[in-house]
């Protein structure tokens, strides 16, 4: 086993992981900004709106899938 390759693999995994997380957060914030009529935080925290929670989860999963395909190749 070559330790240099293992080290580079770990560095690449961390770097791409961080890029993926940042892009996923950016994508969700963009979705939140594009839907100004819905106050998602209020709907989730105060009203316990399950439908909004499902939509938010679906959006996050969709964005993460796209980011994974782009970043991971």
ROFI-866102 format. One record per atom (N, C-alpha, C, O): residue number from 1; atom name; x, z, y. Coordinates in pm, whole numbers, plus 32768, in hexadecimal, padded with zeros to 4 digits. Atoms other than C-alpha are relative to their C-alpha. Layout:
ROFI-866102
atom i:NUM, at:CA, east:X, up:Z, north:Y
...
***
This chain:
ROFI-866102
atom i:1, at:N, east:8054, up:8000, north:7F8A
atom i:1, at:CA, east:8000, up:8000, north:8000
atom i:1, at:C, east:8059, up:8000, north:807D
atom i:1, at:O, east:80B9, up:804C, north:8087
atom i:2, at:N, east:7FB3, up:8008, north:7F85
atom i:2, at:CA, east:8084, up:7FA3, north:8153
atom i:2, at:C, east:7FBA, up:8052, north:806C
atom i:2, at:O, east:7F46, up:8037, north:808D
atom i:3, at:N, east:803B, up:7FA5, north:7F9F
atom i:3, at:CA, east:8048, up:80B2, north:8255
atom i:3, at:C, east:7FE5, up:7FBC, north:8086
atom i:3, at:O, east:7F8B, up:7FE4, north:80CF
atom i:4, at:N, east:8017, up:8048, north:7F82
atom i:4, at:CA, east:8065, up:7FC0, north:8378
atom i:4, at:C, east:7F79, up:7FB9, north:7FFF
atom i:4, at:O, east:7F30, up:7FBC, north:8063
atom i:5, at:N, east:8082, up:8045, north:800A
atom i:5, at:CA, east:7F3B, up:7EF6, north:82FD
atom i:5, at:C, east:7F8C, up:8064, north:8003
atom i:5, at:O, east:7F24, up:8048, north:803F
atom i:6, at:N, east:8068, up:7F9A, north:7FFE
atom i:6, at:CA, east:7E72, up:8032, north:82C2
atom i:6, at:C, east:7FEC, up:8034, north:808F
atom i:6, at:O, east:7F7B, up:8044, north:80BC
atom i:7, at:N, east:8009, up:7FD1, north:7F75
atom i:7, at:CA, east:7EC2, up:80AF, north:8420
atom i:7, at:C, east:7FBC, up:7F9D, north:805A
atom i:7, at:O, east:7F68, up:7FC2, north:80AD
atom i:8, at:N, east:8040, up:8068, north:7FAE
atom i:8, at:CA, east:7E60, up:7F64, north:84BE
atom i:8, at:C, east:7F6C, up:7FF2, north:7FDC
atom i:8, at:O, east:7F19, up:7FD8, north:8034
atom i:9, at:N, east:808C, up:8006, north:8029
atom i:9, at:CA, east:7D1F, up:7F61, north:83F3
atom i:9, at:C, east:7FAE, up:8070, north:803E
atom i:9, at:O, east:7F3D, up:805A, north:806B
atom i:10, at:N, east:8045, up:7F8E, north:7FC2
atom i:10, at:CA, east:7CC1, up:80BA, north:8472
atom i:10, at:C, east:7FF0, up:7FE9, north:8096
atom i:10, at:O, east:7F85, up:8002, north:80CD
atom i:11, at:N, east:8007, up:801B, north:7F70
atom i:11, at:CA, east:7D14, up:8059, north:85D9
atom i:11, at:C, east:7F97, up:7F95, north:801D
atom i:11, at:O, east:7F48, up:7FA3, north:807B
atom i:12, at:N, east:8064, up:806A, north:7FEC
atom i:12, at:CA, east:7C45, up:7F1B, north:85BB
atom i:12, at:C, east:7F72, up:8033, north:7FE9
atom i:12, at:O, east:7F17, up:8012, north:8035
atom i:13, at:N, east:8085, up:7FCB, north:801C
atom i:13, at:CA, east:7B20, up:7FD5, north:8521
atom i:13, at:C, east:7FCE, up:8058, north:8072
atom i:13, at:O, east:7F5A, up:804E, north:809A
atom i:14, at:N, east:8027, up:7FAA, north:7F91
atom i:14, at:CA, east:7B1F, up:80D7, north:8638
atom i:14, at:C, east:7FE3, up:7FAC, north:807D
atom i:14, at:O, east:7F80, up:7FC4, north:80C2
atom i:15, at:N, east:8013, up:8053, north:7F89
atom i:15, at:CA, east:7B45, up:7FD0, north:8748
atom i:15, at:C, east:7F7E, up:7FB1, north:7FF8
atom i:15, at:O, east:7F2F, up:7FB1, north:8057
atom i:16, at:N, east:807A, up:804E, north:800E
atom i:16, at:CA, east:7A31, up:7EEF, north:86C2
atom i:16, at:C, east:7F85, up:805A, north:7FFB
atom i:16, at:O, east:7F1A, up:8034, north:802C
atom i:17, at:N, east:806F, up:7FA0, north:8002
atom i:17, at:CA, east:7955, up:801F, north:8681
atom i:17, at:C, east:7FDA, up:802C, north:808D
atom i:17, at:O, east:7F64, up:8031, north:80AF
atom i:18, at:N, east:801C, up:7FD8, north:7F76
atom i:18, at:CA, east:7977, up:8091, north:87EA
atom i:18, at:C, east:7FC3, up:7F8E, north:8050
atom i:18, at:O, east:7F66, up:7FA4, north:809E
atom i:19, at:N, east:8039, up:8074, north:7FBB
atom i:19, at:CA, east:7934, up:7F33, north:886C
atom i:19, at:C, east:7F6F, up:7FED, north:7FD4
atom i:19, at:O, east:7F18, up:7FD1, north:8028
atom i:20, at:N, east:8088, up:800F, north:8032
atom i:20, at:CA, east:7800, up:7F1E, north:878F
atom i:20, at:C, east:7FA1, up:8069, north:8038
atom i:20, at:O, east:7F30, up:8049, north:805C
atom i:21, at:N, east:8054, up:7F95, north:7FC9
atom i:21, at:CA, east:777B, up:806F, north:8806
atom i:21, at:C, east:7FE2, up:7FE7, north:8093
atom i:21, at:O, east:7F70, up:7FF5, north:80BF
atom i:22, at:N, east:8014, up:801B, north:7F72
atom i:22, at:CA, east:77B0, up:8015, north:8973
atom i:22, at:C, east:7F9F, up:7F8C, north:8014
atom i:22, at:O, east:7F47, up:7F93, north:806A
atom i:23, at:N, east:805B, up:8072, north:7FF3
atom i:23, at:CA, east:7703, up:7EC5, north:8946
atom i:23, at:C, east:7F72, up:8024, north:7FD6
atom i:23, at:O, east:7F13, up:7FF2, north:8012
atom i:24, at:N, east:8086, up:7FD7, north:802A
atom i:24, at:CA, east:75DF, up:7F67, north:888D
atom i:24, at:C, east:7FBD, up:8053, north:806C
atom i:24, at:O, east:7F46, up:8041, north:8088
atom i:25, at:N, east:8038, up:7FB0, north:7F93
atom i:25, at:CA, east:75AF, up:8065, north:89A4
atom i:25, at:C, east:7FDC, up:7FA7, north:8075
atom i:25, at:O, east:7F71, up:7FB6, north:80B1
atom i:26, at:N, east:801C, up:805E, north:7F93
atom i:26, at:CA, east:75C7, up:7F51, north:8AA8
atom i:26, at:C, east:7F82, up:7FAE, north:7FE2
atom i:26, at:O, east:7F2F, up:7F9A, north:803B
atom i:27, at:N, east:8076, up:8050, north:8026
atom i:27, at:CA, east:74C6, up:7E80, north:89EA
atom i:27, at:C, east:7F80, up:8050, north:800C
atom i:27, at:O, east:7F1A, up:801B, north:803A
atom i:28, at:N, east:8078, up:7FAF, north:7FF6
atom i:28, at:CA, east:73D0, up:7F9F, north:89D6
atom i:28, at:C, east:7FDF, up:801F, north:8091
atom i:28, at:O, east:7F6A, up:801E, north:80B9
atom i:29, at:N, east:8017, up:7FE7, north:7F71
atom i:29, at:CA, east:73FD, up:7FF4, north:8B46
atom i:29, at:C, east:7FC7, up:7F82, north:8044
atom i:29, at:O, east:7F73, up:7F8C, north:809D
atom i:30, at:N, east:8034, up:807D, north:7FCC
atom i:30, at:CA, east:73BF, up:7E84, north:8B95
atom i:30, at:C, east:7F6C, up:7FF0, north:7FDB
atom i:30, at:O, east:7F1B, up:7FC8, north:802E
atom i:31, at:N, east:808C, up:8005, north:802C
atom i:31, at:CA, east:727D, up:7E8E, north:8AC8
atom i:31, at:C, east:7FAB, up:8061, north:8051
atom i:31, at:O, east:7F3C, up:8040, north:807A
atom i:32, at:N, east:8047, up:7F9B, north:7FB2
atom i:32, at:CA, east:7214, up:7FCC, north:8B7E
atom i:32, at:C, east:7FEC, up:7FD0, north:8090
atom i:32, at:O, east:7F82, up:7FE6, north:80CB
atom i:33, at:N, east:8008, up:8034, north:7F78
atom i:33, at:CA, east:725C, up:7F26, north:8CCD
atom i:33, at:C, east:7F9D, up:7F8C, north:800A
atom i:33, at:O, east:7F59, up:7F7C, north:8070
atom i:34, at:N, east:8059, up:8074, north:8001
atom i:34, at:CA, east:7198, up:7DEC, north:8C6E
atom i:34, at:C, east:7F6D, up:8026, north:7FE9
atom i:34, at:O, east:7F15, up:7FD2, north:7FFB
atom i:35, at:N, east:808B, up:7FD3, north:8014
atom i:35, at:CA, east:7061, up:7EBA, north:8C1D
atom i:35, at:C, east:7FE2, up:8074, north:805F
atom i:35, at:O, east:7FD5, up:80E6, north:8033
atom i:36, at:N, east:800F, up:7F94, north:7F9D
atom i:36, at:CA, east:7028, up:7F7D, north:8D63
atom i:36, at:C, east:7F76, up:8044, north:7FFE
atom i:36, at:O, east:7F68, up:80B2, north:8032
atom i:37, at:N, east:8086, up:7FC5, north:7FFF
atom i:37, at:CA, east:6EB5, up:7FBB, north:8D28
atom i:37, at:C, east:7FF3, up:8073, north:7F9D
atom i:37, at:O, east:7F95, up:80C3, north:7FA6
atom i:38, at:N, east:8005, up:7F98, north:8066
atom i:38, at:CA, east:6F00, up:80A0, north:8C02
atom i:38, at:C, east:8070, up:8064, north:801A
atom i:38, at:O, east:80E6, up:803F, north:8019
atom i:39, at:N, east:7F9C, up:7F96, north:7FF1
atom i:39, at:CA, east:6FB0, up:81EB, north:8C42
atom i:39, at:C, east:8018, up:803A, north:7F74
atom i:39, at:O, east:7FD2, up:8095, north:7F48
atom i:40, at:N, east:7FEA, up:7FDD, north:808B
atom i:40, at:CA, east:7041, up:8210, north:8AE6
atom i:40, at:C, east:8023, up:8093, north:7FEC
atom i:40, at:O, east:7FF3, up:80D2, north:7F8D
atom i:41, at:N, east:7FDB, up:7F73, north:800E
atom i:41, at:CA, east:70D9, up:8368, north:8B1C
atom i:41, at:C, east:7F85, up:805A, north:800C
atom i:41, at:O, east:7F77, up:80B9, north:7FBF
atom i:42, at:N, east:807A, up:7FB1, north:7FEF
atom i:42, at:CA, east:6F8C, up:83F3, north:8B97
atom i:42, at:C, east:7FA4, up:7FEF, north:7F87
atom i:42, at:O, east:7F6B, up:8050, north:7F55
atom i:43, at:N, east:8057, up:801A, north:8074
atom i:43, at:CA, east:6ECB, up:834C, north:8A7D
atom i:43, at:C, east:8032, up:8048, north:7F83
atom i:43, at:O, east:7FE2, up:807D, north:7F35
atom i:44, at:N, east:7FC8, up:7FC0, north:8077
atom i:44, at:CA, east:6FB7, up:83D7, north:8976
atom i:44, at:C, east:8000, up:8098, north:800B
atom i:44, at:O, east:7FD9, up:80DD, north:7FAD
atom i:45, at:N, east:7FEE, up:7F70, north:7FF2
atom i:45, at:CA, east:6FF5, up:8533, north:8A02
atom i:45, at:C, east:7F7D, up:804A, north:8017
atom i:45, at:O, east:7F63, up:80B1, north:7FD8
atom i:46, at:N, east:8078, up:7FB6, north:7FDA
atom i:46, at:CA, east:6EA7, up:8595, north:8A98
atom i:46, at:C, east:7F86, up:7FDA, north:7FAD
atom i:46, at:O, east:7F38, up:8031, north:7F86
atom i:47, at:N, east:8079, up:802E, north:8045
atom i:47, at:CA, east:6DA4, up:84C1, north:89E5
atom i:47, at:C, east:8012, up:7FEF, north:7F69
atom i:47, at:O, east:7FB0, up:7FDA, north:7F21
atom i:48, at:N, east:7FE1, up:8012, north:8090
atom i:48, at:CA, east:6E50, up:84A7, north:888F
atom i:48, at:C, east:7FC4, up:7F7E, north:7FCA
atom i:48, at:O, east:7F86, up:7F7D, north:7F60
atom i:49, at:N, east:8038, up:8082, north:8022
atom i:49, at:CA, east:6DF0, up:8337, north:8880
atom i:49, at:C, east:8052, up:7FC2, north:7F8E
atom i:49, at:O, east:80C3, up:7F95, north:7FA2
atom i:50, at:N, east:7FBB, up:8033, north:8075
atom i:50, at:CA, east:6E4C, up:82C4, north:8723
atom i:50, at:C, east:8015, up:7F69, north:8008
atom i:50, at:O, east:807B, up:7F36, north:7FD9
atom i:51, at:N, east:7FF3, up:8091, north:7FF4
atom i:51, at:CA, east:6E10, up:8156, north:8773
atom i:51, at:C, east:807B, up:7FDA, north:8053
atom i:51, at:O, east:80C3, up:7F7D, north:8030
atom i:52, at:N, east:7F89, up:8019, north:7FAE
atom i:52, at:CA, east:6F19, up:815E, north:8886
atom i:52, at:C, east:807E, up:8020, north:7FB1
atom i:52, at:O, east:80E2, up:7FD9, north:7FBB
atom i:53, at:N, east:7F8C, up:7FDC, north:8052
atom i:53, at:CA, east:7007, up:820D, north:8797
atom i:53, at:C, east:8020, up:7F93, north:7F9B
atom i:53, at:O, east:8095, up:7F74, north:7F84
atom i:54, at:N, east:7FEB, up:806D, north:8060
atom i:54, at:CA, east:6FD6, up:80F9, north:8696
atom i:54, at:C, east:8039, up:7F85, north:8045
atom i:54, at:O, east:8095, up:7F46, north:8011
atom i:55, at:N, east:7FCD, up:8073, north:7FB5
atom i:55, at:CA, east:700C, up:7FE9, north:879B
atom i:55, at:C, east:8092, up:8017, north:8028
atom i:55, at:O, east:80E5, up:7FBD, north:8019
atom i:56, at:N, east:7F76, up:7FE2, north:7FD9
atom i:56, at:CA, east:7147, up:8095, north:881C
atom i:56, at:C, east:805E, up:7FF8, north:7F87
atom i:56, at:O, east:80CD, up:7FC2, north:7F91
atom i:57, at:N, east:7FAE, up:8008, north:8079
atom i:57, at:CA, east:71CB, up:80B9, north:86BB
atom i:57, at:C, east:8016, up:7F71, north:7FD3
atom i:57, at:O, east:8085, up:7F4D, north:7FAA
atom i:58, at:N, east:7FF3, up:808D, north:8026
atom i:58, at:CA, east:7186, up:7F4D, north:866F
atom i:58, at:C, east:805D, up:7FB5, north:805E
atom i:58, at:O, east:80AD, up:7F62, north:8033
atom i:59, at:N, east:7FA8, up:8041, north:7F9E
atom i:59, at:CA, east:7231, up:7EDF, north:87B0
atom i:59, at:C, east:8091, up:8027, north:7FE6
atom i:59, at:O, east:80E9, up:7FD1, north:7FE6
atom i:60, at:N, east:7F77, up:7FD2, north:801A
atom i:60, at:CA, east:7363, up:7FB4, north:8764
atom i:60, at:C, east:8037, up:7FBE, north:7F81
atom i:60, at:O, east:80A9, up:7F90, north:7F80
atom i:61, at:N, east:7FD2, up:8040, north:807C
atom i:61, at:CA, east:7378, up:7F2E, north:85FF
atom i:61, at:C, east:801C, up:7F6C, north:8014
atom i:61, at:O, east:807F, up:7F38, north:7FE0
atom i:62, at:N, east:7FEB, up:808E, north:7FE4
atom i:62, at:CA, east:7353, up:7DC8, north:8679
atom i:62, at:C, east:807F, up:7FE7, north:8050
atom i:62, at:O, east:80CC, up:7F8C, north:8032
atom i:63, at:N, east:7F88, up:800E, north:7FAE
atom i:63, at:CA, east:745E, up:7DF2, north:8782
atom i:63, at:C, east:807C, up:801D, north:7FAE
atom i:63, at:O, east:80E0, up:7FD5, north:7FB8
atom i:64, at:N, east:7F8C, up:7FDD, north:8053
atom i:64, at:CA, east:7549, up:7E9B, north:868B
atom i:64, at:C, east:801E, up:7F92, north:7F9A
atom i:64, at:O, east:8093, up:7F78, north:7F7C
atom i:65, at:N, east:7FE9, up:806E, north:805E
atom i:65, at:CA, east:7517, up:7D80, north:8592
atom i:65, at:C, east:8048, up:7F8C, north:8047
atom i:65, at:O, east:80A9, up:7F54, north:8013
atom i:66, at:N, east:7FC1, up:806D, north:7FB4
atom i:66, at:CA, east:756D, up:7C7C, north:869A
atom i:66, at:C, east:808E, up:8023, north:8025
atom i:66, at:O, east:80E8, up:7FD0, north:8014
atom i:67, at:N, east:7F78, up:7FD5, north:7FDA
atom i:67, at:CA, east:7699, up:7D42, north:8717
atom i:67, at:C, east:805B, up:8000, north:7F85
atom i:67, at:O, east:80CF, up:7FD8, north:7F8D
atom i:68, at:N, east:7FB0, up:8000, north:807A
atom i:68, at:CA, east:7710, up:7D6F, north:85B2
atom i:68, at:C, east:8029, up:7F74, north:7FD4
atom i:68, at:O, east:8099, up:7F60, north:7FA6
atom i:69, at:N, east:7FE0, up:8089, north:8024
atom i:69, at:CA, east:76FF, up:7BFB, north:8571
atom i:69, at:C, east:8067, up:7FC3, north:8060
atom i:69, at:O, east:80BE, up:7F76, north:8037
atom i:70, at:N, east:7FA4, up:8037, north:7F9D
atom i:70, at:CA, east:77B7, up:7BAA, north:86B3
atom i:70, at:C, east:8089, up:8041, north:7FF6
atom i:70, at:O, east:80EF, up:7FFC, north:7FF3
atom i:71, at:N, east:7F81, up:7FB6, north:8000
atom i:71, at:CA, east:78C2, up:7CB9, north:86A4
atom i:71, at:C, east:8045, up:7FF7, north:7F79
atom i:71, at:O, east:80BE, up:7FE3, north:7F71
atom i:72, at:N, east:7FC7, up:7FFD, north:8085
atom i:72, at:CA, east:78F2, up:7CC3, north:852D
atom i:72, at:C, east:801F, up:7F76, north:7FC6
atom i:72, at:O, east:806A, up:7F6A, north:7F65
atom i:73, at:N, east:7FE4, up:8088, north:802E
atom i:73, at:CA, east:78F5, up:7B4E, north:8500
atom i:73, at:C, east:7FAB, up:7FDE, north:7F8D
atom i:73, at:O, east:7FB4, up:7F6F, north:7F58
***
